[in-house]
Amino acid sequence: MPVTQLPLIQVSGVAFLSVLVLTPYIMRRLIDKNYLVPDYYKKSKPVKPTYGGITILVGILASIIVAQFFLESAQMVQMLMVYFIIFNFAIFGLVDDLLDIERPSKFFIPFIIALPIALLNIDPILNFGPITFKLNFVYPFLISPIYVSVVANLINMHSGYNGLSGGLSTILLTAIILNSYVLYGETHLLTMMPIYGALLAFMVYNIHPTKLFMGNVGSMLIGSAIGTFIIAFNMEYFGVIILIPHVINFLLFAYWKAFNKPWVKYGSVNDDGTLSVPNYLTLKWVAPYFRRMTEFQATLISYGYTILFCIIGFLIT
């Protein structure tokens, strides 16, 4: 049975409404349990609840329950396998939030928990424009989990402003959904609707000025979803292009660490509300380093970088 627009609306709608309705309750519980962090780019540095990615997880679960009524068994198995990987990363992110996992483990463990992607019967042919590589065993068991784990970490790293990580992820997911529709029609759309609907609702609370931070549980969940969708739906070349700003952010960080530059995790806020950043060695600091601007303006510029490369991705793939 072909996927129709009505199930797409229903599945994404359940995720959206679940997050929209339950988030205020979850926020109160997080505040009661003192899961709070400072909002560093506000003059008074108010504390706000974190680990908001839990609300996205709840919305996805509610949506998957509804999705089973619209999918054939083979499609449902694919969806469950995709979200099994995503839930693994969400759990890893939550553990990292609570226990602060050491950095080397943050690169090794994601590879392990991404290995189930090999069970998705993904195409072993790797396409980069006119160049193709057939990698029968290497692709599903090595390249694919590395790709997913790298993307998850890239998404997790490119954060810090109100609504930055969530907004960029929303842009990326929108681009992936549109590209999937261009390539395959409605075939894969329903698989992506649970997290898309949940993320859109979460942004109501996460956009500037943020009421709730997503934490590592949220960024790892969303990052793994982006990586998994790219691999599962054979959009590797497109994925590399749309993630170029995130790659640049990582390379700036790598340069910072390699040359032992003084480590400063956060900037500060001037009396006029503009940002004061110590250097330009993270992408979100580049624009405010060279020109005075507010956190919201710097966030919009970061959105612009990603939108630009999403457009480029559509034009050249």
Contacts in CASP RR format, 6 or more apart in sequence:
PFRMAT RR
TARGET T0000
AUTHOR 0000-0000-0000
METHOD contacts of the structure
MODEL  1
MPVTQLPLIQVSGVAFLSVLVLTPYIMRRLIDKNYLVPDYYKKSKPVKPT
YGGITILVGILASIIVAQFFLESAQMVQMLMVYFIIFNFAIFGLVDDLLD
IERPSKFFIPFIIALPIALLNIDPILNFGPITFKLNFVYPFLISPIYVSV
VANLINMHSGYNGLSGGLSTILLTAIILNSYVLYGETHLLTMMPIYGALL
AFMVYNIHPTKLFMGNVGSMLIGSAIGTFIIAFNMEYFGVIILIPHVINF
LLFAYWKAFNKPWVKYGSVNDDGTLSVPNYLTLKWVAPYFRRMTEFQATL
ISYGYTILFCIIGFLIT
1 72 0 8 1.000
2 186 0 8 1.000
3 70 0 8 1.000
3 186 0 8 1.000
3 187 0 8 1.000
3 189 0 8 1.000
3 190 0 8 1.000
4 186 0 8 1.000
7 67 0 8 1.000
7 70 0 8 1.000
7 190 0 8 1.000
8 186 0 8 1.000
8 189 0 8 1.000
8 190 0 8 1.000
8 193 0 8 1.000
10 66 0 8 1.000
10 70 0 8 1.000
11 63 0 8 1.000
11 66 0 8 1.000
11 67 0 8 1.000
11 70 0 8 1.000
11 190 0 8 1.000
11 193 0 8 1.000
11 194 0 8 1.000
12 63 0 8 1.000
12 193 0 8 1.000
12 194 0 8 1.000
12 196 0 8 1.000
12 197 0 8 1.000
12 200 0 8 1.000
13 63 0 8 1.000
13 197 0 8 1.000
14 59 0 8 1.000
14 62 0 8 1.000
14 63 0 8 1.000
14 65 0 8 1.000
14 66 0 8 1.000
15 59 0 8 1.000
15 60 0 8 1.000
15 62 0 8 1.000
15 63 0 8 1.000
15 193 0 8 1.000
15 194 0 8 1.000
15 195 0 8 1.000
15 196 0 8 1.000
15 197 0 8 1.000
15 198 0 8 1.000
15 201 0 8 1.000
16 197 0 8 1.000
16 198 0 8 1.000
16 200 0 8 1.000
16 201 0 8 1.000
17 201 0 8 1.000
18 58 0 8 1.000
18 59 0 8 1.000
18 62 0 8 1.000
18 63 0 8 1.000
18 198 0 8 1.000
18 201 0 8 1.000
19 55 0 8 1.000
19 56 0 8 1.000
19 58 0 8 1.000
19 59 0 8 1.000
19 197 0 8 1.000
19 198 0 8 1.000
19 201 0 8 1.000
19 202 0 8 1.000
20 201 0 8 1.000
20 204 0 8 1.000
22 55 0 8 1.000
22 58 0 8 1.000
22 59 0 8 1.000
23 52 0 8 1.000
23 55 0 8 1.000
23 201 0 8 1.000
23 202 0 8 1.000
23 204 0 8 1.000
23 205 0 8 1.000
23 212 0 8 1.000
26 52 0 8 1.000
26 54 0 8 1.000
26 55 0 8 1.000
26 58 0 8 1.000
27 49 0 8 1.000
27 52 0 8 1.000
27 205 0 8 1.000
27 211 0 8 1.000
27 212 0 8 1.000
30 36 0 8 1.000
30 49 0 8 1.000
30 50 0 8 1.000
30 51 0 8 1.000
30 52 0 8 1.000
30 212 0 8 1.000
31 49 0 8 1.000
35 49 0 8 1.000
35 50 0 8 1.000
35 51 0 8 1.000
36 47 0 8 1.000
36 48 0 8 1.000
36 49 0 8 1.000
36 50 0 8 1.000
37 47 0 8 1.000
37 48 0 8 1.000
37 50 0 8 1.000
37 213 0 8 1.000
38 45 0 8 1.000
38 46 0 8 1.000
38 47 0 8 1.000
38 48 0 8 1.000
39 45 0 8 1.000
39 46 0 8 1.000
39 47 0 8 1.000
39 48 0 8 1.000
39 162 0 8 1.000
39 210 0 8 1.000
40 160 0 8 1.000
40 266 0 8 1.000
40 267 0 8 1.000
40 268 0 8 1.000
41 160 0 8 1.000
41 161 0 8 1.000
41 162 0 8 1.000
41 266 0 8 1.000
41 267 0 8 1.000
41 269 0 8 1.000
41 275 0 8 1.000
41 295 0 8 1.000
42 209 0 8 1.000
42 269 0 8 1.000
42 295 0 8 1.000
43 269 0 8 1.000
43 271 0 8 1.000
43 273 0 8 1.000
48 210 0 8 1.000
48 211 0 8 1.000
48 212 0 8 1.000
48 213 0 8 1.000
49 211 0 8 1.000
49 212 0 8 1.000
49 213 0 8 1.000
50 97 0 8 1.000
50 212 0 8 1.000
50 213 0 8 1.000
50 214 0 8 1.000
50 215 0 8 1.000
51 94 0 8 1.000
51 97 0 8 1.000
51 213 0 8 1.000
51 214 0 8 1.000
51 215 0 8 1.000
51 217 0 8 1.000
52 202 0 8 1.000
52 212 0 8 1.000
52 213 0 8 1.000
52 214 0 8 1.000
52 215 0 8 1.000
52 217 0 8 1.000
52 218 0 8 1.000
53 90 0 8 1.000
53 202 0 8 1.000
53 214 0 8 1.000
53 215 0 8 1.000
53 217 0 8 1.000
53 218 0 8 1.000
53 221 0 8 1.000
54 94 0 8 1.000
54 217 0 8 1.000
54 218 0 8 1.000
55 198 0 8 1.000
55 202 0 8 1.000
55 205 0 8 1.000
55 212 0 8 1.000
56 195 0 8 1.000
56 198 0 8 1.000
56 199 0 8 1.000
56 202 0 8 1.000
56 214 0 8 1.000
56 218 0 8 1.000
56 221 0 8 1.000
56 222 0 8 1.000
57 87 0 8 1.000
57 90 0 8 1.000
57 198 0 8 1.000
57 217 0 8 1.000
57 218 0 8 1.000
57 221 0 8 1.000
58 198 0 8 1.000
59 194 0 8 1.000
59 198 0 8 1.000
59 201 0 8 1.000
60 83 0 8 1.000
60 86 0 8 1.000
60 194 0 8 1.000
60 195 0 8 1.000
60 198 0 8 1.000
63 193 0 8 1.000
63 194 0 8 1.000
63 197 0 8 1.000
63 198 0 8 1.000
64 79 0 8 1.000
64 80 0 8 1.000
64 83 0 8 1.000
64 194 0 8 1.000
67 76 0 8 1.000
67 79 0 8 1.000
67 190 0 8 1.000
67 193 0 8 1.000
67 194 0 8 1.000
68 76 0 8 1.000
70 190 0 8 1.000
71 79 0 8 1.000
71 190 0 8 1.000
75 190 0 8 1.000
75 191 0 8 1.000
78 120 0 8 1.000
78 191 0 8 1.000
78 232 0 8 1.000
79 190 0 8 1.000
79 191 0 8 1.000
81 116 0 8 1.000
81 119 0 8 1.000
81 120 0 8 1.000
82 120 0 8 1.000
82 191 0 8 1.000
82 225 0 8 1.000
82 228 0 8 1.000
82 229 0 8 1.000
82 232 0 8 1.000
83 194 0 8 1.000
84 116 0 8 1.000
85 113 0 8 1.000
85 114 0 8 1.000
85 116 0 8 1.000
85 117 0 8 1.000
85 148 0 8 1.000
85 224 0 8 1.000
85 228 0 8 1.000
86 195 0 8 1.000
86 221 0 8 1.000
86 224 0 8 1.000
86 225 0 8 1.000
86 228 0 8 1.000
87 221 0 8 1.000
88 113 0 8 1.000
88 114 0 8 1.000
88 116 0 8 1.000
88 224 0 8 1.000
89 110 0 8 1.000
89 113 0 8 1.000
89 114 0 8 1.000
89 152 0 8 1.000
89 220 0 8 1.000
89 221 0 8 1.000
89 223 0 8 1.000
89 224 0 8 1.000
90 217 0 8 1.000
90 218 0 8 1.000
90 220 0 8 1.000
90 221 0 8 1.000
90 224 0 8 1.000
92 101 0 8 1.000
92 109 0 8 1.000
92 110 0 8 1.000
92 113 0 8 1.000
92 220 0 8 1.000
93 215 0 8 1.000
93 216 0 8 1.000
93 217 0 8 1.000
93 218 0 8 1.000
93 219 0 8 1.000
93 220 0 8 1.000
93 221 0 8 1.000
94 216 0 8 1.000
94 217 0 8 1.000
95 101 0 8 1.000
96 106 0 8 1.000
96 216 0 8 1.000
96 220 0 8 1.000
97 215 0 8 1.000
97 216 0 8 1.000
97 217 0 8 1.000
101 109 0 8 1.000
106 153 0 8 1.000
107 149 0 8 1.000
107 153 0 8 1.000
110 148 0 8 1.000
110 149 0 8 1.000
110 152 0 8 1.000
110 153 0 8 1.000
110 220 0 8 1.000
110 224 0 8 1.000
111 145 0 8 1.000
111 146 0 8 1.000
111 149 0 8 1.000
112 145 0 8 1.000
113 149 0 8 1.000
114 144 0 8 1.000
114 145 0 8 1.000
114 146 0 8 1.000
114 148 0 8 1.000
114 149 0 8 1.000
114 152 0 8 1.000
114 224 0 8 1.000
114 228 0 8 1.000
115 141 0 8 1.000
115 145 0 8 1.000
117 140 0 8 1.000
117 144 0 8 1.000
117 145 0 8 1.000
117 148 0 8 1.000
117 228 0 8 1.000
117 231 0 8 1.000
117 232 0 8 1.000
118 140 0 8 1.000
118 141 0 8 1.000
118 144 0 8 1.000
118 145 0 8 1.000
120 140 0 8 1.000
120 231 0 8 1.000
120 232 0 8 1.000
122 139 0 8 1.000
122 140 0 8 1.000
122 144 0 8 1.000
122 231 0 8 1.000
122 232 0 8 1.000
122 234 0 8 1.000
123 234 0 8 1.000
124 134 0 8 1.000
124 135 0 8 1.000
124 136 0 8 1.000
124 137 0 8 1.000
124 139 0 8 1.000
124 140 0 8 1.000
125 132 0 8 1.000
125 133 0 8 1.000
125 134 0 8 1.000
125 135 0 8 1.000
125 139 0 8 1.000
126 132 0 8 1.000
126 133 0 8 1.000
126 134 0 8 1.000
126 135 0 8 1.000
126 139 0 8 1.000
126 143 0 8 1.000
126 236 0 8 1.000
127 234 0 8 1.000
127 236 0 8 1.000
127 237 0 8 1.000
128 236 0 8 1.000
128 237 0 8 1.000
128 240 0 8 1.000
129 237 0 8 1.000
129 317 0 8 1.000
135 143 0 8 1.000
144 231 0 8 1.000
147 227 0 8 1.000
147 230 0 8 1.000
147 231 0 8 1.000
147 236 0 8 1.000
148 224 0 8 1.000
148 227 0 8 1.000
148 228 0 8 1.000
148 231 0 8 1.000
149 224 0 8 1.000
151 223 0 8 1.000
151 224 0 8 1.000
151 226 0 8 1.000
151 227 0 8 1.000
151 230 0 8 1.000
151 243 0 8 1.000
151 246 0 8 1.000
152 219 0 8 1.000
152 220 0 8 1.000
152 223 0 8 1.000
152 224 0 8 1.000
152 226 0 8 1.000
152 227 0 8 1.000
154 223 0 8 1.000
154 243 0 8 1.000
154 246 0 8 1.000
154 247 0 8 1.000
154 249 0 8 1.000
154 250 0 8 1.000
155 165 0 8 1.000
155 168 0 8 1.000
155 169 0 8 1.000
155 219 0 8 1.000
155 220 0 8 1.000
155 222 0 8 1.000
155 223 0 8 1.000
155 226 0 8 1.000
155 246 0 8 1.000
156 165 0 8 1.000
156 216 0 8 1.000
156 219 0 8 1.000
156 220 0 8 1.000
156 223 0 8 1.000
157 246 0 8 1.000
157 249 0 8 1.000
157 250 0 8 1.000
157 253 0 8 1.000
158 164 0 8 1.000
158 165 0 8 1.000
158 168 0 8 1.000
158 245 0 8 1.000
158 246 0 8 1.000
158 249 0 8 1.000
158 283 0 8 1.000
158 284 0 8 1.000
158 302 0 8 1.000
159 165 0 8 1.000
159 219 0 8 1.000
160 284 0 8 1.000
161 208 0 8 1.000
161 284 0 8 1.000
161 295 0 8 1.000
161 298 0 8 1.000
161 299 0 8 1.000
161 302 0 8 1.000
162 206 0 8 1.000
162 207 0 8 1.000
162 208 0 8 1.000
162 209 0 8 1.000
162 210 0 8 1.000
162 295 0 8 1.000
162 296 0 8 1.000
162 299 0 8 1.000
163 203 0 8 1.000
163 206 0 8 1.000
163 207 0 8 1.000
163 208 0 8 1.000
163 210 0 8 1.000
163 299 0 8 1.000
164 284 0 8 1.000
164 299 0 8 1.000
164 302 0 8 1.000
165 214 0 8 1.000
165 219 0 8 1.000
165 222 0 8 1.000
166 199 0 8 1.000
166 202 0 8 1.000
166 203 0 8 1.000
166 206 0 8 1.000
166 214 0 8 1.000
166 219 0 8 1.000
166 222 0 8 1.000
167 203 0 8 1.000
167 206 0 8 1.000
167 207 0 8 1.000
167 303 0 8 1.000
168 245 0 8 1.000
168 246 0 8 1.000
168 302 0 8 1.000
168 303 0 8 1.000
168 306 0 8 1.000
169 199 0 8 1.000
169 219 0 8 1.000
169 222 0 8 1.000
169 223 0 8 1.000
169 226 0 8 1.000
170 199 0 8 1.000
170 200 0 8 1.000
170 203 0 8 1.000
171 303 0 8 1.000
171 306 0 8 1.000
171 307 0 8 1.000
171 310 0 8 1.000
172 226 0 8 1.000
172 242 0 8 1.000
172 243 0 8 1.000
172 306 0 8 1.000
172 310 0 8 1.000
173 192 0 8 1.000
173 195 0 8 1.000
173 196 0 8 1.000
173 199 0 8 1.000
173 222 0 8 1.000
173 225 0 8 1.000
173 226 0 8 1.000
173 229 0 8 1.000
174 196 0 8 1.000
174 310 0 8 1.000
175 242 0 8 1.000
175 310 0 8 1.000
175 313 0 8 1.000
175 314 0 8 1.000
176 192 0 8 1.000
176 226 0 8 1.000
176 229 0 8 1.000
176 230 0 8 1.000
176 233 0 8 1.000
176 235 0 8 1.000
176 238 0 8 1.000
176 239 0 8 1.000
176 242 0 8 1.000
177 189 0 8 1.000
177 192 0 8 1.000
177 196 0 8 1.000
178 314 0 8 1.000
179 235 0 8 1.000
179 238 0 8 1.000
179 314 0 8 1.000
179 317 0 8 1.000
180 187 0 8 1.000
180 188 0 8 1.000
180 189 0 8 1.000
180 192 0 8 1.000
180 229 0 8 1.000
180 233 0 8 1.000
180 235 0 8 1.000
181 189 0 8 1.000
182 314 0 8 1.000
183 233 0 8 1.000
183 234 0 8 1.000
183 235 0 8 1.000
184 233 0 8 1.000
188 229 0 8 1.000
188 232 0 8 1.000
188 233 0 8 1.000
191 229 0 8 1.000
192 225 0 8 1.000
192 229 0 8 1.000
195 221 0 8 1.000
195 222 0 8 1.000
195 225 0 8 1.000
199 222 0 8 1.000
202 212 0 8 1.000
202 214 0 8 1.000
205 211 0 8 1.000
205 212 0 8 1.000
206 212 0 8 1.000
206 213 0 8 1.000
206 214 0 8 1.000
208 295 0 8 1.000
208 296 0 8 1.000
208 299 0 8 1.000
214 222 0 8 1.000
229 235 0 8 1.000
230 236 0 8 1.000
230 238 0 8 1.000
230 239 0 8 1.000
235 317 0 8 1.000
237 317 0 8 1.000
238 313 0 8 1.000
238 317 0 8 1.000
239 313 0 8 1.000
240 247 0 8 1.000
241 309 0 8 1.000
241 312 0 8 1.000
241 313 0 8 1.000
241 316 0 8 1.000
241 317 0 8 1.000
242 306 0 8 1.000
242 309 0 8 1.000
242 310 0 8 1.000
242 313 0 8 1.000
243 309 0 8 1.000
244 309 0 8 1.000
245 283 0 8 1.000
245 302 0 8 1.000
245 305 0 8 1.000
245 306 0 8 1.000
245 309 0 8 1.000
246 306 0 8 1.000
248 283 0 8 1.000
249 282 0 8 1.000
249 283 0 8 1.000
249 284 0 8 1.000
252 280 0 8 1.000
252 281 0 8 1.000
252 282 0 8 1.000
252 283 0 8 1.000
253 281 0 8 1.000
253 282 0 8 1.000
255 281 0 8 1.000
256 263 0 8 1.000
256 279 0 8 1.000
256 281 0 8 1.000
256 282 0 8 1.000
261 279 0 8 1.000
261 281 0 8 1.000
262 278 0 8 1.000
264 278 0 8 1.000
264 279 0 8 1.000
267 275 0 8 1.000
267 276 0 8 1.000
267 277 0 8 1.000
267 278 0 8 1.000
267 285 0 8 1.000
268 275 0 8 1.000
268 276 0 8 1.000
269 275 0 8 1.000
269 276 0 8 1.000
269 295 0 8 1.000
270 276 0 8 1.000
270 292 0 8 1.000
272 292 0 8 1.000
273 294 0 8 1.000
274 288 0 8 1.000
274 292 0 8 1.000
274 293 0 8 1.000
274 294 0 8 1.000
275 285 0 8 1.000
275 288 0 8 1.000
275 292 0 8 1.000
275 293 0 8 1.000
275 294 0 8 1.000
275 295 0 8 1.000
275 298 0 8 1.000
276 288 0 8 1.000
277 285 0 8 1.000
277 288 0 8 1.000
277 289 0 8 1.000
278 285 0 8 1.000
279 285 0 8 1.000
279 289 0 8 1.000
280 286 0 8 1.000
280 289 0 8 1.000
280 290 0 8 1.000
283 302 0 8 1.000
283 305 0 8 1.000
284 298 0 8 1.000
284 299 0 8 1.000
284 302 0 8 1.000
285 298 0 8 1.000
287 293 0 8 1.000
287 297 0 8 1.000
287 298 0 8 1.000
287 301 0 8 1.000
287 302 0 8 1.000
288 298 0 8 1.000
293 301 0 8 1.000
END
